[in-house]
Amino acid sequence: MIASHLPERFRESIERWILEGIPPGRFLEAVLANDLKESFARADDVSVVELPGLVSWLYNHAPMNCWGSREIMDSWREMKRTS
């Protein structure tokens, strides 16, 4: 399901989030919440470089109702819990 051009270290976490609503680590949660400030604050040196590609992948491939704000994430998590 997860495209090969998504950085390997993010694939499992993103896949679990999309398929099961299992929250990823704090960096990815900030990215999924569309919180630029927190994304950079929580990123390591490699993640900073990979951030544009990660956001591009989410924008182009992830379900639009699974990311974009904390409220959207809360709804996605609840939907996955009840399905």
PDB file of N, CA, C and O in Angstrom:
ATOM      1  N   MET A   1       0.808  -1.202   0.000  1.00  0.00           N
ATOM      2  CA  MET A   1       0.000   0.000   0.000  1.00  0.00           C
ATOM      3  C   MET A   1       0.848   1.261   0.000  1.00  0.00           C
ATOM      4  O   MET A   1       0.548   2.209  -0.727  1.00  0.00           O
ATOM      5  N   ILE A   2       1.891   1.285   0.797  1.00  0.00           N
ATOM      6  CA  ILE A   2       2.703   2.493   0.923  1.00  0.00           C
ATOM      7  C   ILE A   2       3.736   2.529  -0.202  1.00  0.00           C
ATOM      8  O   ILE A   2       4.466   1.564  -0.429  1.00  0.00           O
ATOM      9  N   ALA A   3       3.781   3.654  -0.892  1.00  0.00           N
ATOM     10  CA  ALA A   3       4.671   3.811  -2.039  1.00  0.00           C
ATOM     11  C   ALA A   3       6.133   3.691  -1.648  1.00  0.00           C
ATOM     12  O   ALA A   3       6.541   4.104  -0.562  1.00  0.00           O
ATOM     13  N   SER A   4       6.902   3.124  -2.543  1.00  0.00           N
ATOM     14  CA  SER A   4       8.318   2.894  -2.248  1.00  0.00           C
ATOM     15  C   SER A   4       9.101   4.197  -2.131  1.00  0.00           C
ATOM     16  O   SER A   4      10.162   4.208  -1.507  1.00  0.00           O
ATOM     17  N   HIS A   5       8.623   5.282  -2.700  1.00  0.00           N
ATOM     18  CA  HIS A   5       9.380   6.534  -2.596  1.00  0.00           C
ATOM     19  C   HIS A   5       9.150   7.260  -1.267  1.00  0.00           C
ATOM     20  O   HIS A   5       9.795   8.273  -0.998  1.00  0.00           O
ATOM     21  N   LEU A   6       8.246   6.754  -0.444  1.00  0.00           N
ATOM     22  CA  LEU A   6       8.102   7.268   0.915  1.00  0.00           C
ATOM     23  C   LEU A   6       9.287   6.743   1.717  1.00  0.00           C
ATOM     24  O   LEU A   6       9.583   5.550   1.646  1.00  0.00           O
ATOM     25  N   PRO A   7       9.974   7.593   2.477  1.00  0.00           N
ATOM     26  CA  PRO A   7      11.138   7.105   3.228  1.00  0.00           C
ATOM     27  C   PRO A   7      10.814   5.852   4.047  1.00  0.00           C
ATOM     28  O   PRO A   7       9.807   5.795   4.752  1.00  0.00           O
ATOM     29  N   GLU A   8      11.679   4.868   3.938  1.00  0.00           N
ATOM     30  CA  GLU A   8      11.494   3.563   4.576  1.00  0.00           C
ATOM     31  C   GLU A   8      11.155   3.676   6.049  1.00  0.00           C
ATOM     32  O   GLU A   8      10.278   2.961   6.535  1.00  0.00           O
ATOM     33  N   ARG A   9      11.826   4.554   6.765  1.00  0.00           N
ATOM     34  CA  ARG A   9      11.619   4.622   8.208  1.00  0.00           C
ATOM     35  C   ARG A   9      10.253   5.154   8.619  1.00  0.00           C
ATOM     36  O   ARG A   9       9.873   5.056   9.786  1.00  0.00           O
ATOM     37  N   PHE A  10       9.514   5.715   7.667  1.00  0.00           N
ATOM     38  CA  PHE A  10       8.171   6.213   7.961  1.00  0.00           C
ATOM     39  C   PHE A  10       7.066   5.267   7.493  1.00  0.00           C
ATOM     40  O   PHE A  10       5.923   5.394   7.931  1.00  0.00           O
ATOM     41  N   ARG A  11       7.384   4.338   6.626  1.00  0.00           N
ATOM     42  CA  ARG A  11       6.360   3.518   5.969  1.00  0.00           C
ATOM     43  C   ARG A  11       5.456   2.762   6.934  1.00  0.00           C
ATOM     44  O   ARG A  11       4.233   2.856   6.838  1.00  0.00           O
ATOM     45  N   GLU A  12       6.045   2.020   7.855  1.00  0.00           N
ATOM     46  CA  GLU A  12       5.222   1.218   8.768  1.00  0.00           C
ATOM     47  C   GLU A  12       4.315   2.094   9.628  1.00  0.00           C
ATOM     48  O   GLU A  12       3.141   1.778   9.822  1.00  0.00           O
ATOM     49  N   SER A  13       4.856   3.178  10.133  1.00  0.00           N
ATOM     50  CA  SER A  13       4.057   4.069  10.984  1.00  0.00           C
ATOM     51  C   SER A  13       2.902   4.701  10.213  1.00  0.00           C
ATOM     52  O   SER A  13       1.779   4.776  10.712  1.00  0.00           O
ATOM     53  N   ILE A  14       3.185   5.151   8.997  1.00  0.00           N
ATOM     54  CA  ILE A  14       2.134   5.761   8.172  1.00  0.00           C
ATOM     55  C   ILE A  14       1.098   4.710   7.794  1.00  0.00           C
ATOM     56  O   ILE A  14      -0.102   4.984   7.811  1.00  0.00           O
ATOM     57  N   GLU A  15       1.556   3.513   7.455  1.00  0.00           N
ATOM     58  CA  GLU A  15       0.623   2.446   7.098  1.00  0.00           C
ATOM     59  C   GLU A  15      -0.283   2.079   8.278  1.00  0.00           C
ATOM     60  O   GLU A  15      -1.490   1.910   8.102  1.00  0.00           O
ATOM     61  N   ARG A  16       0.293   1.957   9.476  1.00  0.00           N
ATOM     62  CA  ARG A  16      -0.530   1.655  10.655  1.00  0.00           C
ATOM     63  C   ARG A  16      -1.536   2.769  10.920  1.00  0.00           C
ATOM     64  O   ARG A  16      -2.676   2.507  11.303  1.00  0.00           O
ATOM     65  N   TRP A  17      -1.109   4.010  10.715  1.00  0.00           N
ATOM     66  CA  TRP A  17      -2.027   5.130  10.913  1.00  0.00           C
ATOM     67  C   TRP A  17      -3.193   5.059   9.926  1.00  0.00           C
ATOM     68  O   TRP A  17      -4.356   5.161  10.318  1.00  0.00           O
ATOM     69  N   ILE A  18      -2.872   4.883   8.650  1.00  0.00           N
ATOM     70  CA  ILE A  18      -3.911   4.884   7.624  1.00  0.00           C
ATOM     71  C   ILE A  18      -4.838   3.676   7.760  1.00  0.00           C
ATOM     72  O   ILE A  18      -6.057   3.815   7.663  1.00  0.00           O
ATOM     73  N   LEU A  19      -4.274   2.517   7.981  1.00  0.00           N
ATOM     74  CA  LEU A  19      -5.091   1.298   8.005  1.00  0.00           C
ATOM     75  C   LEU A  19      -5.788   1.048   9.333  1.00  0.00           C
ATOM     76  O   LEU A  19      -6.905   0.530   9.362  1.00  0.00           O
ATOM     77  N   GLU A  20      -5.129   1.417  10.447  1.00  0.00           N
ATOM     78  CA  GLU A  20      -5.659   1.040  11.750  1.00  0.00           C
ATOM     79  C   GLU A  20      -5.921   2.207  12.700  1.00  0.00           C
ATOM     80  O   GLU A  20      -6.516   2.021  13.762  1.00  0.00           O
ATOM     81  N   GLY A  21      -5.481   3.408  12.325  1.00  0.00           N
ATOM     82  CA  GLY A  21      -5.661   4.557  13.202  1.00  0.00           C
ATOM     83  C   GLY A  21      -4.726   4.550  14.400  1.00  0.00           C
ATOM     84  O   GLY A  21      -4.998   5.206  15.406  1.00  0.00           O
ATOM     85  N   ILE A  22      -3.618   3.808  14.298  1.00  0.00           N
ATOM     86  CA  ILE A  22      -2.633   3.761  15.379  1.00  0.00           C
ATOM     87  C   ILE A  22      -1.716   4.970  15.236  1.00  0.00           C
ATOM     88  O   ILE A  22      -1.035   5.111  14.220  1.00  0.00           O
ATOM     89  N   PRO A  23      -1.689   5.837  16.233  1.00  0.00           N
ATOM     90  CA  PRO A  23      -0.878   7.046  16.130  1.00  0.00           C
ATOM     91  C   PRO A  23       0.607   6.724  15.953  1.00  0.00           C
ATOM     92  O   PRO A  23       1.133   5.818  16.599  1.00  0.00           O
ATOM     93  N   PRO A  24       1.272   7.466  15.079  1.00  0.00           N
ATOM     94  CA  PRO A  24       2.712   7.302  14.898  1.00  0.00           C
ATOM     95  C   PRO A  24       3.458   8.072  15.977  1.00  0.00           C
ATOM     96  O   PRO A  24       2.849   8.563  16.928  1.00  0.00           O
ATOM     97  N   GLY A  25       4.754   8.177  15.835  1.00  0.00           N
ATOM     98  CA  GLY A  25       5.544   8.952  16.786  1.00  0.00           C
ATOM     99  C   GLY A  25       5.221  10.435  16.712  1.00  0.00           C
ATOM    100  O   GLY A  25       4.458  10.881  15.855  1.00  0.00           O
ATOM    101  N   ARG A  26       5.810  11.180  17.616  1.00  0.00           N
ATOM    102  CA  ARG A  26       5.464  12.604  17.768  1.00  0.00           C
ATOM    103  C   ARG A  26       5.799  13.438  16.543  1.00  0.00           C
ATOM    104  O   ARG A  26       5.053  14.358  16.208  1.00  0.00           O
ATOM    105  N   PHE A  27       6.903  13.139  15.866  1.00  0.00           N
ATOM    106  CA  PHE A  27       7.234  13.870  14.640  1.00  0.00           C
ATOM    107  C   PHE A  27       6.151  13.652  13.595  1.00  0.00           C
ATOM    108  O   PHE A  27       5.630  14.615  13.033  1.00  0.00           O
ATOM    109  N   LEU A  28       5.808  12.394  13.330  1.00  0.00           N
ATOM    110  CA  LEU A  28       4.798  12.119  12.311  1.00  0.00           C
ATOM    111  C   LEU A  28       3.425  12.634  12.723  1.00  0.00           C
ATOM    112  O   LEU A  28       2.647  13.059  11.869  1.00  0.00           O
ATOM    113  N   GLU A  29       3.118  12.606  13.999  1.00  0.00           N
ATOM    114  CA  GLU A  29       1.848  13.187  14.444  1.00  0.00           C
ATOM    115  C   GLU A  29       1.792  14.671  14.114  1.00  0.00           C
ATOM    116  O   GLU A  29       0.757  15.172  13.673  1.00  0.00           O
ATOM    117  N   ALA A  30       2.889  15.370  14.323  1.00  0.00           N
ATOM    118  CA  ALA A  30       2.929  16.803  13.991  1.00  0.00           C
ATOM    119  C   ALA A  30       2.762  17.016  12.492  1.00  0.00           C
ATOM    120  O   ALA A  30       2.073  17.943  12.066  1.00  0.00           O
ATOM    121  N   VAL A  31       3.394  16.155  11.687  1.00  0.00           N
ATOM    122  CA  VAL A  31       3.251  16.259  10.237  1.00  0.00           C
ATOM    123  C   VAL A  31       1.802  15.990   9.842  1.00  0.00           C
ATOM    124  O   VAL A  31       1.214  16.750   9.072  1.00  0.00           O
ATOM    125  N   LEU A  32       1.226  14.910  10.367  1.00  0.00           N
ATOM    126  CA  LEU A  32      -0.156  14.563  10.041  1.00  0.00           C
ATOM    127  C   LEU A  32      -1.148  15.633  10.495  1.00  0.00           C
ATOM    128  O   LEU A  32      -2.199  15.811   9.880  1.00  0.00           O
ATOM    129  N   ALA A  33      -0.813  16.340  11.567  1.00  0.00           N
ATOM    130  CA  ALA A  33      -1.666  17.421  12.061  1.00  0.00           C
ATOM    131  C   ALA A  33      -1.452  18.711  11.279  1.00  0.00           C
ATOM    132  O   ALA A  33      -2.113  19.717  11.534  1.00  0.00           O
ATOM    133  N   ASN A  34      -0.517  18.675  10.320  1.00  0.00           N
ATOM    134  CA  ASN A  34      -0.202  19.844   9.507  1.00  0.00           C
ATOM    135  C   ASN A  34       0.334  20.991  10.364  1.00  0.00           C
ATOM    136  O   ASN A  34       0.054  22.164  10.115  1.00  0.00           O
ATOM    137  N   ASP A  35       1.105  20.618  11.372  1.00  0.00           N
ATOM    138  CA  ASP A  35       1.683  21.590  12.298  1.00  0.00           C
ATOM    139  C   ASP A  35       3.162  21.763  11.951  1.00  0.00           C
ATOM    140  O   ASP A  35       4.019  21.031  12.445  1.00  0.00           O
ATOM    141  N   LEU A  36       3.439  22.735  11.103  1.00  0.00           N
ATOM    142  CA  LEU A  36       4.794  22.948  10.595  1.00  0.00           C
ATOM    143  C   LEU A  36       5.793  23.218  11.714  1.00  0.00           C
ATOM    144  O   LEU A  36       6.883  22.647  11.736  1.00  0.00           O
ATOM    145  N   LYS A  37       5.417  24.085  12.635  1.00  0.00           N
ATOM    146  CA  LYS A  37       6.320  24.437  13.734  1.00  0.00           C
ATOM    147  C   LYS A  37       6.709  23.196  14.541  1.00  0.00           C
ATOM    148  O   LYS A  37       7.892  22.971  14.795  1.00  0.00           O
ATOM    149  N   GLU A  38       5.724  22.391  14.945  1.00  0.00           N
ATOM    150  CA  GLU A  38       6.018  21.183  15.716  1.00  0.00           C
ATOM    151  C   GLU A  38       6.759  20.143  14.883  1.00  0.00           C
ATOM    152  O   GLU A  38       7.602  19.416  15.408  1.00  0.00           O
ATOM    153  N   SER A  39       6.454  20.066  13.600  1.00  0.00           N
ATOM    154  CA  SER A  39       7.161  19.123  12.727  1.00  0.00           C
ATOM    155  C   SER A  39       8.654  19.408  12.739  1.00  0.00           C
ATOM    156  O   SER A  39       9.467  18.496  12.889  1.00  0.00           O
ATOM    157  N   PHE A  40       9.008  20.670  12.580  1.00  0.00           N
ATOM    158  CA  PHE A  40      10.428  21.025  12.598  1.00  0.00           C
ATOM    159  C   PHE A  40      11.026  20.868  13.988  1.00  0.00           C
ATOM    160  O   PHE A  40      12.179  20.458  14.122  1.00  0.00           O
ATOM    161  N   ALA A  41      10.266  21.184  15.009  1.00  0.00           N
ATOM    162  CA  ALA A  41      10.776  21.064  16.380  1.00  0.00           C
ATOM    163  C   ALA A  41      11.074  19.610  16.739  1.00  0.00           C
ATOM    164  O   ALA A  41      11.998  19.345  17.508  1.00  0.00           O
ATOM    165  N   ARG A  42      10.314  18.677  16.200  1.00  0.00           N
ATOM    166  CA  ARG A  42      10.459  17.257  16.543  1.00  0.00           C
ATOM    167  C   ARG A  42      11.329  16.486  15.548  1.00  0.00           C
ATOM    168  O   ARG A  42      11.650  15.322  15.788  1.00  0.00           O
ATOM    169  N   ALA A  43      11.706  17.106  14.460  1.00  0.00           N
ATOM    170  CA  ALA A  43      12.474  16.428  13.411  1.00  0.00           C
ATOM    171  C   ALA A  43      13.951  16.320  13.775  1.00  0.00           C
ATOM    172  O   ALA A  43      14.533  17.225  14.372  1.00  0.00           O
ATOM    173  N   ASP A  44      14.538  15.186  13.398  1.00  0.00           N
ATOM    174  CA  ASP A  44      15.992  15.083  13.467  1.00  0.00           C
ATOM    175  C   ASP A  44      16.546  15.619  12.149  1.00  0.00           C
ATOM    176  O   ASP A  44      15.784  16.046  11.281  1.00  0.00           O
ATOM    177  N   ASP A  45      17.866  15.598  11.998  1.00  0.00           N
ATOM    178  CA  ASP A  45      18.483  16.186  10.801  1.00  0.00           C
ATOM    179  C   ASP A  45      18.009  15.538   9.506  1.00  0.00           C
ATOM    180  O   ASP A  45      17.823  16.223   8.501  1.00  0.00           O
ATOM    181  N   VAL A  46      17.815  14.236   9.525  1.00  0.00           N
ATOM    182  CA  VAL A  46      17.374  13.531   8.318  1.00  0.00           C
ATOM    183  C   VAL A  46      15.906  13.823   8.033  1.00  0.00           C
ATOM    184  O   VAL A  46      15.526  14.030   6.881  1.00  0.00           O
ATOM    185  N   SER A  47      15.092  13.841   9.062  1.00  0.00           N
ATOM    186  CA  SER A  47      13.660  14.104   8.876  1.00  0.00           C
ATOM    187  C   SER A  47      13.403  15.485   8.292  1.00  0.00           C
ATOM    188  O   SER A  47      12.475  15.659   7.501  1.00  0.00           O
ATOM    189  N   VAL A  48      14.203  16.457   8.666  1.00  0.00           N
ATOM    190  CA  VAL A  48      14.048  17.809   8.110  1.00  0.00           C
ATOM    191  C   VAL A  48      14.211  17.762   6.598  1.00  0.00           C
ATOM    192  O   VAL A  48      13.455  18.401   5.866  1.00  0.00           O
ATOM    193  N   VAL A  49      15.192  17.012   6.135  1.00  0.00           N
ATOM    194  CA  VAL A  49      15.439  16.901   4.700  1.00  0.00           C
ATOM    195  C   VAL A  49      14.311  16.127   4.015  1.00  0.00           C
ATOM    196  O   VAL A  49      13.949  16.437   2.880  1.00  0.00           O
ATOM    197  N   GLU A  50      13.757  15.131   4.694  1.00  0.00           N
ATOM    198  CA  GLU A  50      12.711  14.284   4.109  1.00  0.00           C
ATOM    199  C   GLU A  50      11.311  14.867   4.239  1.00  0.00           C
ATOM    200  O   GLU A  50      10.375  14.353   3.627  1.00  0.00           O
ATOM    201  N   LEU A  51      11.147  15.924   5.020  1.00  0.00           N
ATOM    202  CA  LEU A  51       9.826  16.488   5.284  1.00  0.00           C
ATOM    203  C   LEU A  51       9.063  16.894   4.019  1.00  0.00           C
ATOM    204  O   LEU A  51       7.881  16.566   3.910  1.00  0.00           O
ATOM    205  N   PRO A  52       9.678  17.588   3.063  1.00  0.00           N
ATOM    206  CA  PRO A  52       8.910  17.947   1.859  1.00  0.00           C
ATOM    207  C   PRO A  52       8.377  16.727   1.103  1.00  0.00           C
ATOM    208  O   PRO A  52       7.235  16.738   0.645  1.00  0.00           O
ATOM    209  N   GLY A  53       9.184  15.688   0.971  1.00  0.00           N
ATOM    210  CA  GLY A  53       8.734  14.484   0.281  1.00  0.00           C
ATOM    211  C   GLY A  53       7.639  13.768   1.033  1.00  0.00           C
ATOM    212  O   GLY A  53       6.715  13.225   0.427  1.00  0.00           O
ATOM    213  N   LEU A  54       7.734  13.763   2.348  1.00  0.00           N
ATOM    214  CA  LEU A  54       6.715  13.132   3.186  1.00  0.00           C
ATOM    215  C   LEU A  54       5.377  13.853   3.030  1.00  0.00           C
ATOM    216  O   LEU A  54       4.345  13.211   2.839  1.00  0.00           O
ATOM    217  N   VAL A  55       5.392  15.166   3.110  1.00  0.00           N
ATOM    218  CA  VAL A  55       4.159  15.944   2.956  1.00  0.00           C
ATOM    219  C   VAL A  55       3.609  15.790   1.543  1.00  0.00           C
ATOM    220  O   VAL A  55       2.396  15.690   1.359  1.00  0.00           O
ATOM    221  N   SER A  56       4.478  15.769   0.559  1.00  0.00           N
ATOM    222  CA  SER A  56       4.040  15.565  -0.823  1.00  0.00           C
ATOM    223  C   SER A  56       3.356  14.207  -0.981  1.00  0.00           C
ATOM    224  O   SER A  56       2.320  14.100  -1.637  1.00  0.00           O
ATOM    225  N   TRP A  57       3.942  13.170  -0.375  1.00  0.00           N
ATOM    226  CA  TRP A  57       3.330  11.843  -0.458  1.00  0.00           C
ATOM    227  C   TRP A  57       1.951  11.861   0.198  1.00  0.00           C
ATOM    228  O   TRP A  57       0.990  11.345  -0.373  1.00  0.00           O
ATOM    229  N   LEU A  58       1.846  12.448   1.387  1.00  0.00           N
ATOM    230  CA  LEU A  58       0.558  12.521   2.066  1.00  0.00           C
ATOM    231  C   LEU A  58      -0.467  13.254   1.203  1.00  0.00           C
ATOM    232  O   LEU A  58      -1.601  12.799   1.050  1.00  0.00           O
ATOM    233  N   TYR A  59      -0.066  14.371   0.650  1.00  0.00           N
ATOM    234  CA  TYR A  59      -0.967  15.186  -0.168  1.00  0.00           C
ATOM    235  C   TYR A  59      -1.472  14.415  -1.387  1.00  0.00           C
ATOM    236  O   TYR A  59      -2.645  14.506  -1.748  1.00  0.00           O
ATOM    237  N   ASN A  60      -0.580  13.661  -2.011  1.00  0.00           N
ATOM    238  CA  ASN A  60      -0.912  12.982  -3.259  1.00  0.00           C
ATOM    239  C   ASN A  60      -1.471  11.565  -3.104  1.00  0.00           C
ATOM    240  O   ASN A  60      -2.126  11.063  -4.017  1.00  0.00           O
ATOM    241  N   HIS A  61      -1.224  10.913  -1.959  1.00  0.00           N
ATOM    242  CA  HIS A  61      -1.583   9.502  -1.851  1.00  0.00           C
ATOM    243  C   HIS A  61      -2.420   9.121  -0.635  1.00  0.00           C
ATOM    244  O   HIS A  61      -3.189   8.163  -0.702  1.00  0.00           O
ATOM    245  N   ALA A  62      -2.293   9.831   0.451  1.00  0.00           N
ATOM    246  CA  ALA A  62      -3.017   9.456   1.677  1.00  0.00           C
ATOM    247  C   ALA A  62      -4.472   9.907   1.584  1.00  0.00           C
ATOM    248  O   ALA A  62      -4.769  10.913   0.940  1.00  0.00           O
ATOM    249  N   PRO A  63      -5.379   9.170   2.223  1.00  0.00           N
ATOM    250  CA  PRO A  63      -6.772   9.633   2.267  1.00  0.00           C
ATOM    251  C   PRO A  63      -6.836  11.043   2.875  1.00  0.00           C
ATOM    252  O   PRO A  63      -6.220  11.314   3.906  1.00  0.00           O
ATOM    253  N   MET A  64      -7.572  11.911   2.236  1.00  0.00           N
ATOM    254  CA  MET A  64      -7.589  13.299   2.696  1.00  0.00           C
ATOM    255  C   MET A  64      -8.222  13.462   4.073  1.00  0.00           C
ATOM    256  O   MET A  64      -7.976  14.455   4.757  1.00  0.00           O
ATOM    257  N   ASN A  65      -9.025  12.502   4.476  1.00  0.00           N
ATOM    258  CA  ASN A  65      -9.669  12.623   5.784  1.00  0.00           C
ATOM    259  C   ASN A  65      -8.877  11.931   6.901  1.00  0.00           C
ATOM    260  O   ASN A  65      -9.421  11.676   7.976  1.00  0.00           O
ATOM    261  N   CYS A  66      -7.584  11.624   6.650  1.00  0.00           N
ATOM    262  CA  CYS A  66      -6.764  11.032   7.710  1.00  0.00           C
ATOM    263  C   CYS A  66      -5.677  11.986   8.197  1.00  0.00           C
ATOM    264  O   CYS A  66      -4.951  11.656   9.135  1.00  0.00           O
ATOM    265  N   TRP A  67      -5.551  13.156   7.584  1.00  0.00           N
ATOM    266  CA  TRP A  67      -4.517  14.086   8.004  1.00  0.00           C
ATOM    267  C   TRP A  67      -4.902  15.513   7.610  1.00  0.00           C
ATOM    268  O   TRP A  67      -5.749  15.724   6.743  1.00  0.00           O
ATOM    269  N   GLY A  68      -4.267  16.482   8.262  1.00  0.00           N
ATOM    270  CA  GLY A  68      -4.503  17.881   7.929  1.00  0.00           C
ATOM    271  C   GLY A  68      -4.722  18.774   9.136  1.00  0.00           C
ATOM    272  O   GLY A  68      -4.477  19.978   9.070  1.00  0.00           O
ATOM    273  N   SER A  69      -5.184  18.191  10.245  1.00  0.00           N
ATOM    274  CA  SER A  69      -5.345  18.932  11.493  1.00  0.00           C
ATOM    275  C   SER A  69      -5.507  17.928  12.626  1.00  0.00           C
ATOM    276  O   SER A  69      -5.721  16.739  12.387  1.00  0.00           O
ATOM    277  N   ARG A  70      -5.405  18.403  13.843  1.00  0.00           N
ATOM    278  CA  ARG A  70      -5.609  17.530  15.011  1.00  0.00           C
ATOM    279  C   ARG A  70      -7.048  16.997  15.043  1.00  0.00           C
ATOM    280  O   ARG A  70      -7.287  15.845  15.404  1.00  0.00           O
ATOM    281  N   GLU A  71      -7.987  17.845  14.664  1.00  0.00           N
ATOM    282  CA  GLU A  71      -9.384  17.433  14.668  1.00  0.00           C
ATOM    283  C   GLU A  71      -9.644  16.327  13.638  1.00  0.00           C
ATOM    284  O   GLU A  71     -10.364  15.367  13.912  1.00  0.00           O
ATOM    285  N   ILE A  72      -9.060  16.473  12.473  1.00  0.00           N
ATOM    286  CA  ILE A  72      -9.191  15.443  11.445  1.00  0.00           C
ATOM    287  C   ILE A  72      -8.564  14.145  11.935  1.00  0.00           C
ATOM    288  O   ILE A  72      -9.123  13.067  11.735  1.00  0.00           O
ATOM    289  N   MET A  73      -7.406  14.248  12.574  1.00  0.00           N
ATOM    290  CA  MET A  73      -6.752  13.046  13.106  1.00  0.00           C
ATOM    291  C   MET A  73      -7.616  12.382  14.175  1.00  0.00           C
ATOM    292  O   MET A  73      -7.736  11.157  14.205  1.00  0.00           O
ATOM    293  N   ASP A  74      -8.213  13.178  15.045  1.00  0.00           N
ATOM    294  CA  ASP A  74      -9.091  12.614  16.082  1.00  0.00           C
ATOM    295  C   ASP A  74     -10.260  11.865  15.455  1.00  0.00           C
ATOM    296  O   ASP A  74     -10.620  10.779  15.907  1.00  0.00           O
ATOM    297  N   SER A  75     -10.848  12.442  14.419  1.00  0.00           N
ATOM    298  CA  SER A  75     -11.974  11.793  13.731  1.00  0.00           C
ATOM    299  C   SER A  75     -11.531  10.496  13.062  1.00  0.00           C
ATOM    300  O   SER A  75     -12.239   9.491  13.109  1.00  0.00           O
ATOM    301  N   TRP A  76     -10.359  10.527  12.443  1.00  0.00           N
ATOM    302  CA  TRP A  76      -9.832   9.321  11.776  1.00  0.00           C
ATOM    303  C   TRP A  76      -9.587   8.208  12.793  1.00  0.00           C
ATOM    304  O   TRP A  76      -9.960   7.056  12.572  1.00  0.00           O
ATOM    305  N   ARG A  77      -8.960   8.567  13.899  1.00  0.00           N
ATOM    306  CA  ARG A  77      -8.664   7.583  14.947  1.00  0.00           C
ATOM    307  C   ARG A  77      -9.966   6.972  15.482  1.00  0.00           C
ATOM    308  O   ARG A  77     -10.050   5.759  15.677  1.00  0.00           O
ATOM    309  N   GLU A  78     -10.968   7.806  15.716  1.00  0.00           N
ATOM    310  CA  GLU A  78     -12.253   7.315  16.220  1.00  0.00           C
ATOM    311  C   GLU A  78     -12.940   6.426  15.179  1.00  0.00           C
ATOM    312  O   GLU A  78     -13.500   5.386  15.525  1.00  0.00           O
ATOM    313  N   MET A  79     -12.898   6.826  13.925  1.00  0.00           N
ATOM    314  CA  MET A  79     -13.511   6.022  12.866  1.00  0.00           C
ATOM    315  C   MET A  79     -12.847   4.645  12.784  1.00  0.00           C
ATOM    316  O   MET A  79     -13.536   3.636  12.629  1.00  0.00           O
ATOM    317  N   LYS A  80     -11.536   4.595  12.885  1.00  0.00           N
ATOM    318  CA  LYS A  80     -10.814   3.329  12.806  1.00  0.00           C
ATOM    319  C   LYS A  80     -11.080   2.450  14.035  1.00  0.00           C
ATOM    320  O   LYS A  80     -11.099   1.224  13.925  1.00  0.00           O
ATOM    321  N   ARG A  81     -11.283   3.064  15.189  1.00  0.00           N
ATOM    322  CA  ARG A  81     -11.590   2.305  16.401  1.00  0.00           C
ATOM    323  C   ARG A  81     -12.939   1.616  16.311  1.00  0.00           C
ATOM    324  O   ARG A  81     -13.115   0.507  16.814  1.00  0.00           O
ATOM    325  N   THR A  82     -13.886   2.276  15.669  1.00  0.00           N
ATOM    326  CA  THR A  82     -15.245   1.750  15.631  1.00  0.00           C
ATOM    327  C   THR A  82     -15.518   0.894  14.389  1.00  0.00           C
ATOM    328  O   THR A  82     -16.597   0.318  14.252  1.00  0.00           O
ATOM    329  N   SER A  83     -14.551   0.817  13.502  1.00  0.00           N
ATOM    330  CA  SER A  83     -14.787   0.009  12.280  1.00  0.00           C
ATOM    331  C   SER A  83     -14.227  -1.389  12.412  1.00  0.00           C
ATOM    332  O   SER A  83     -14.340  -2.189  11.483  1.00  0.00           O
TER     333      SER A  83
END
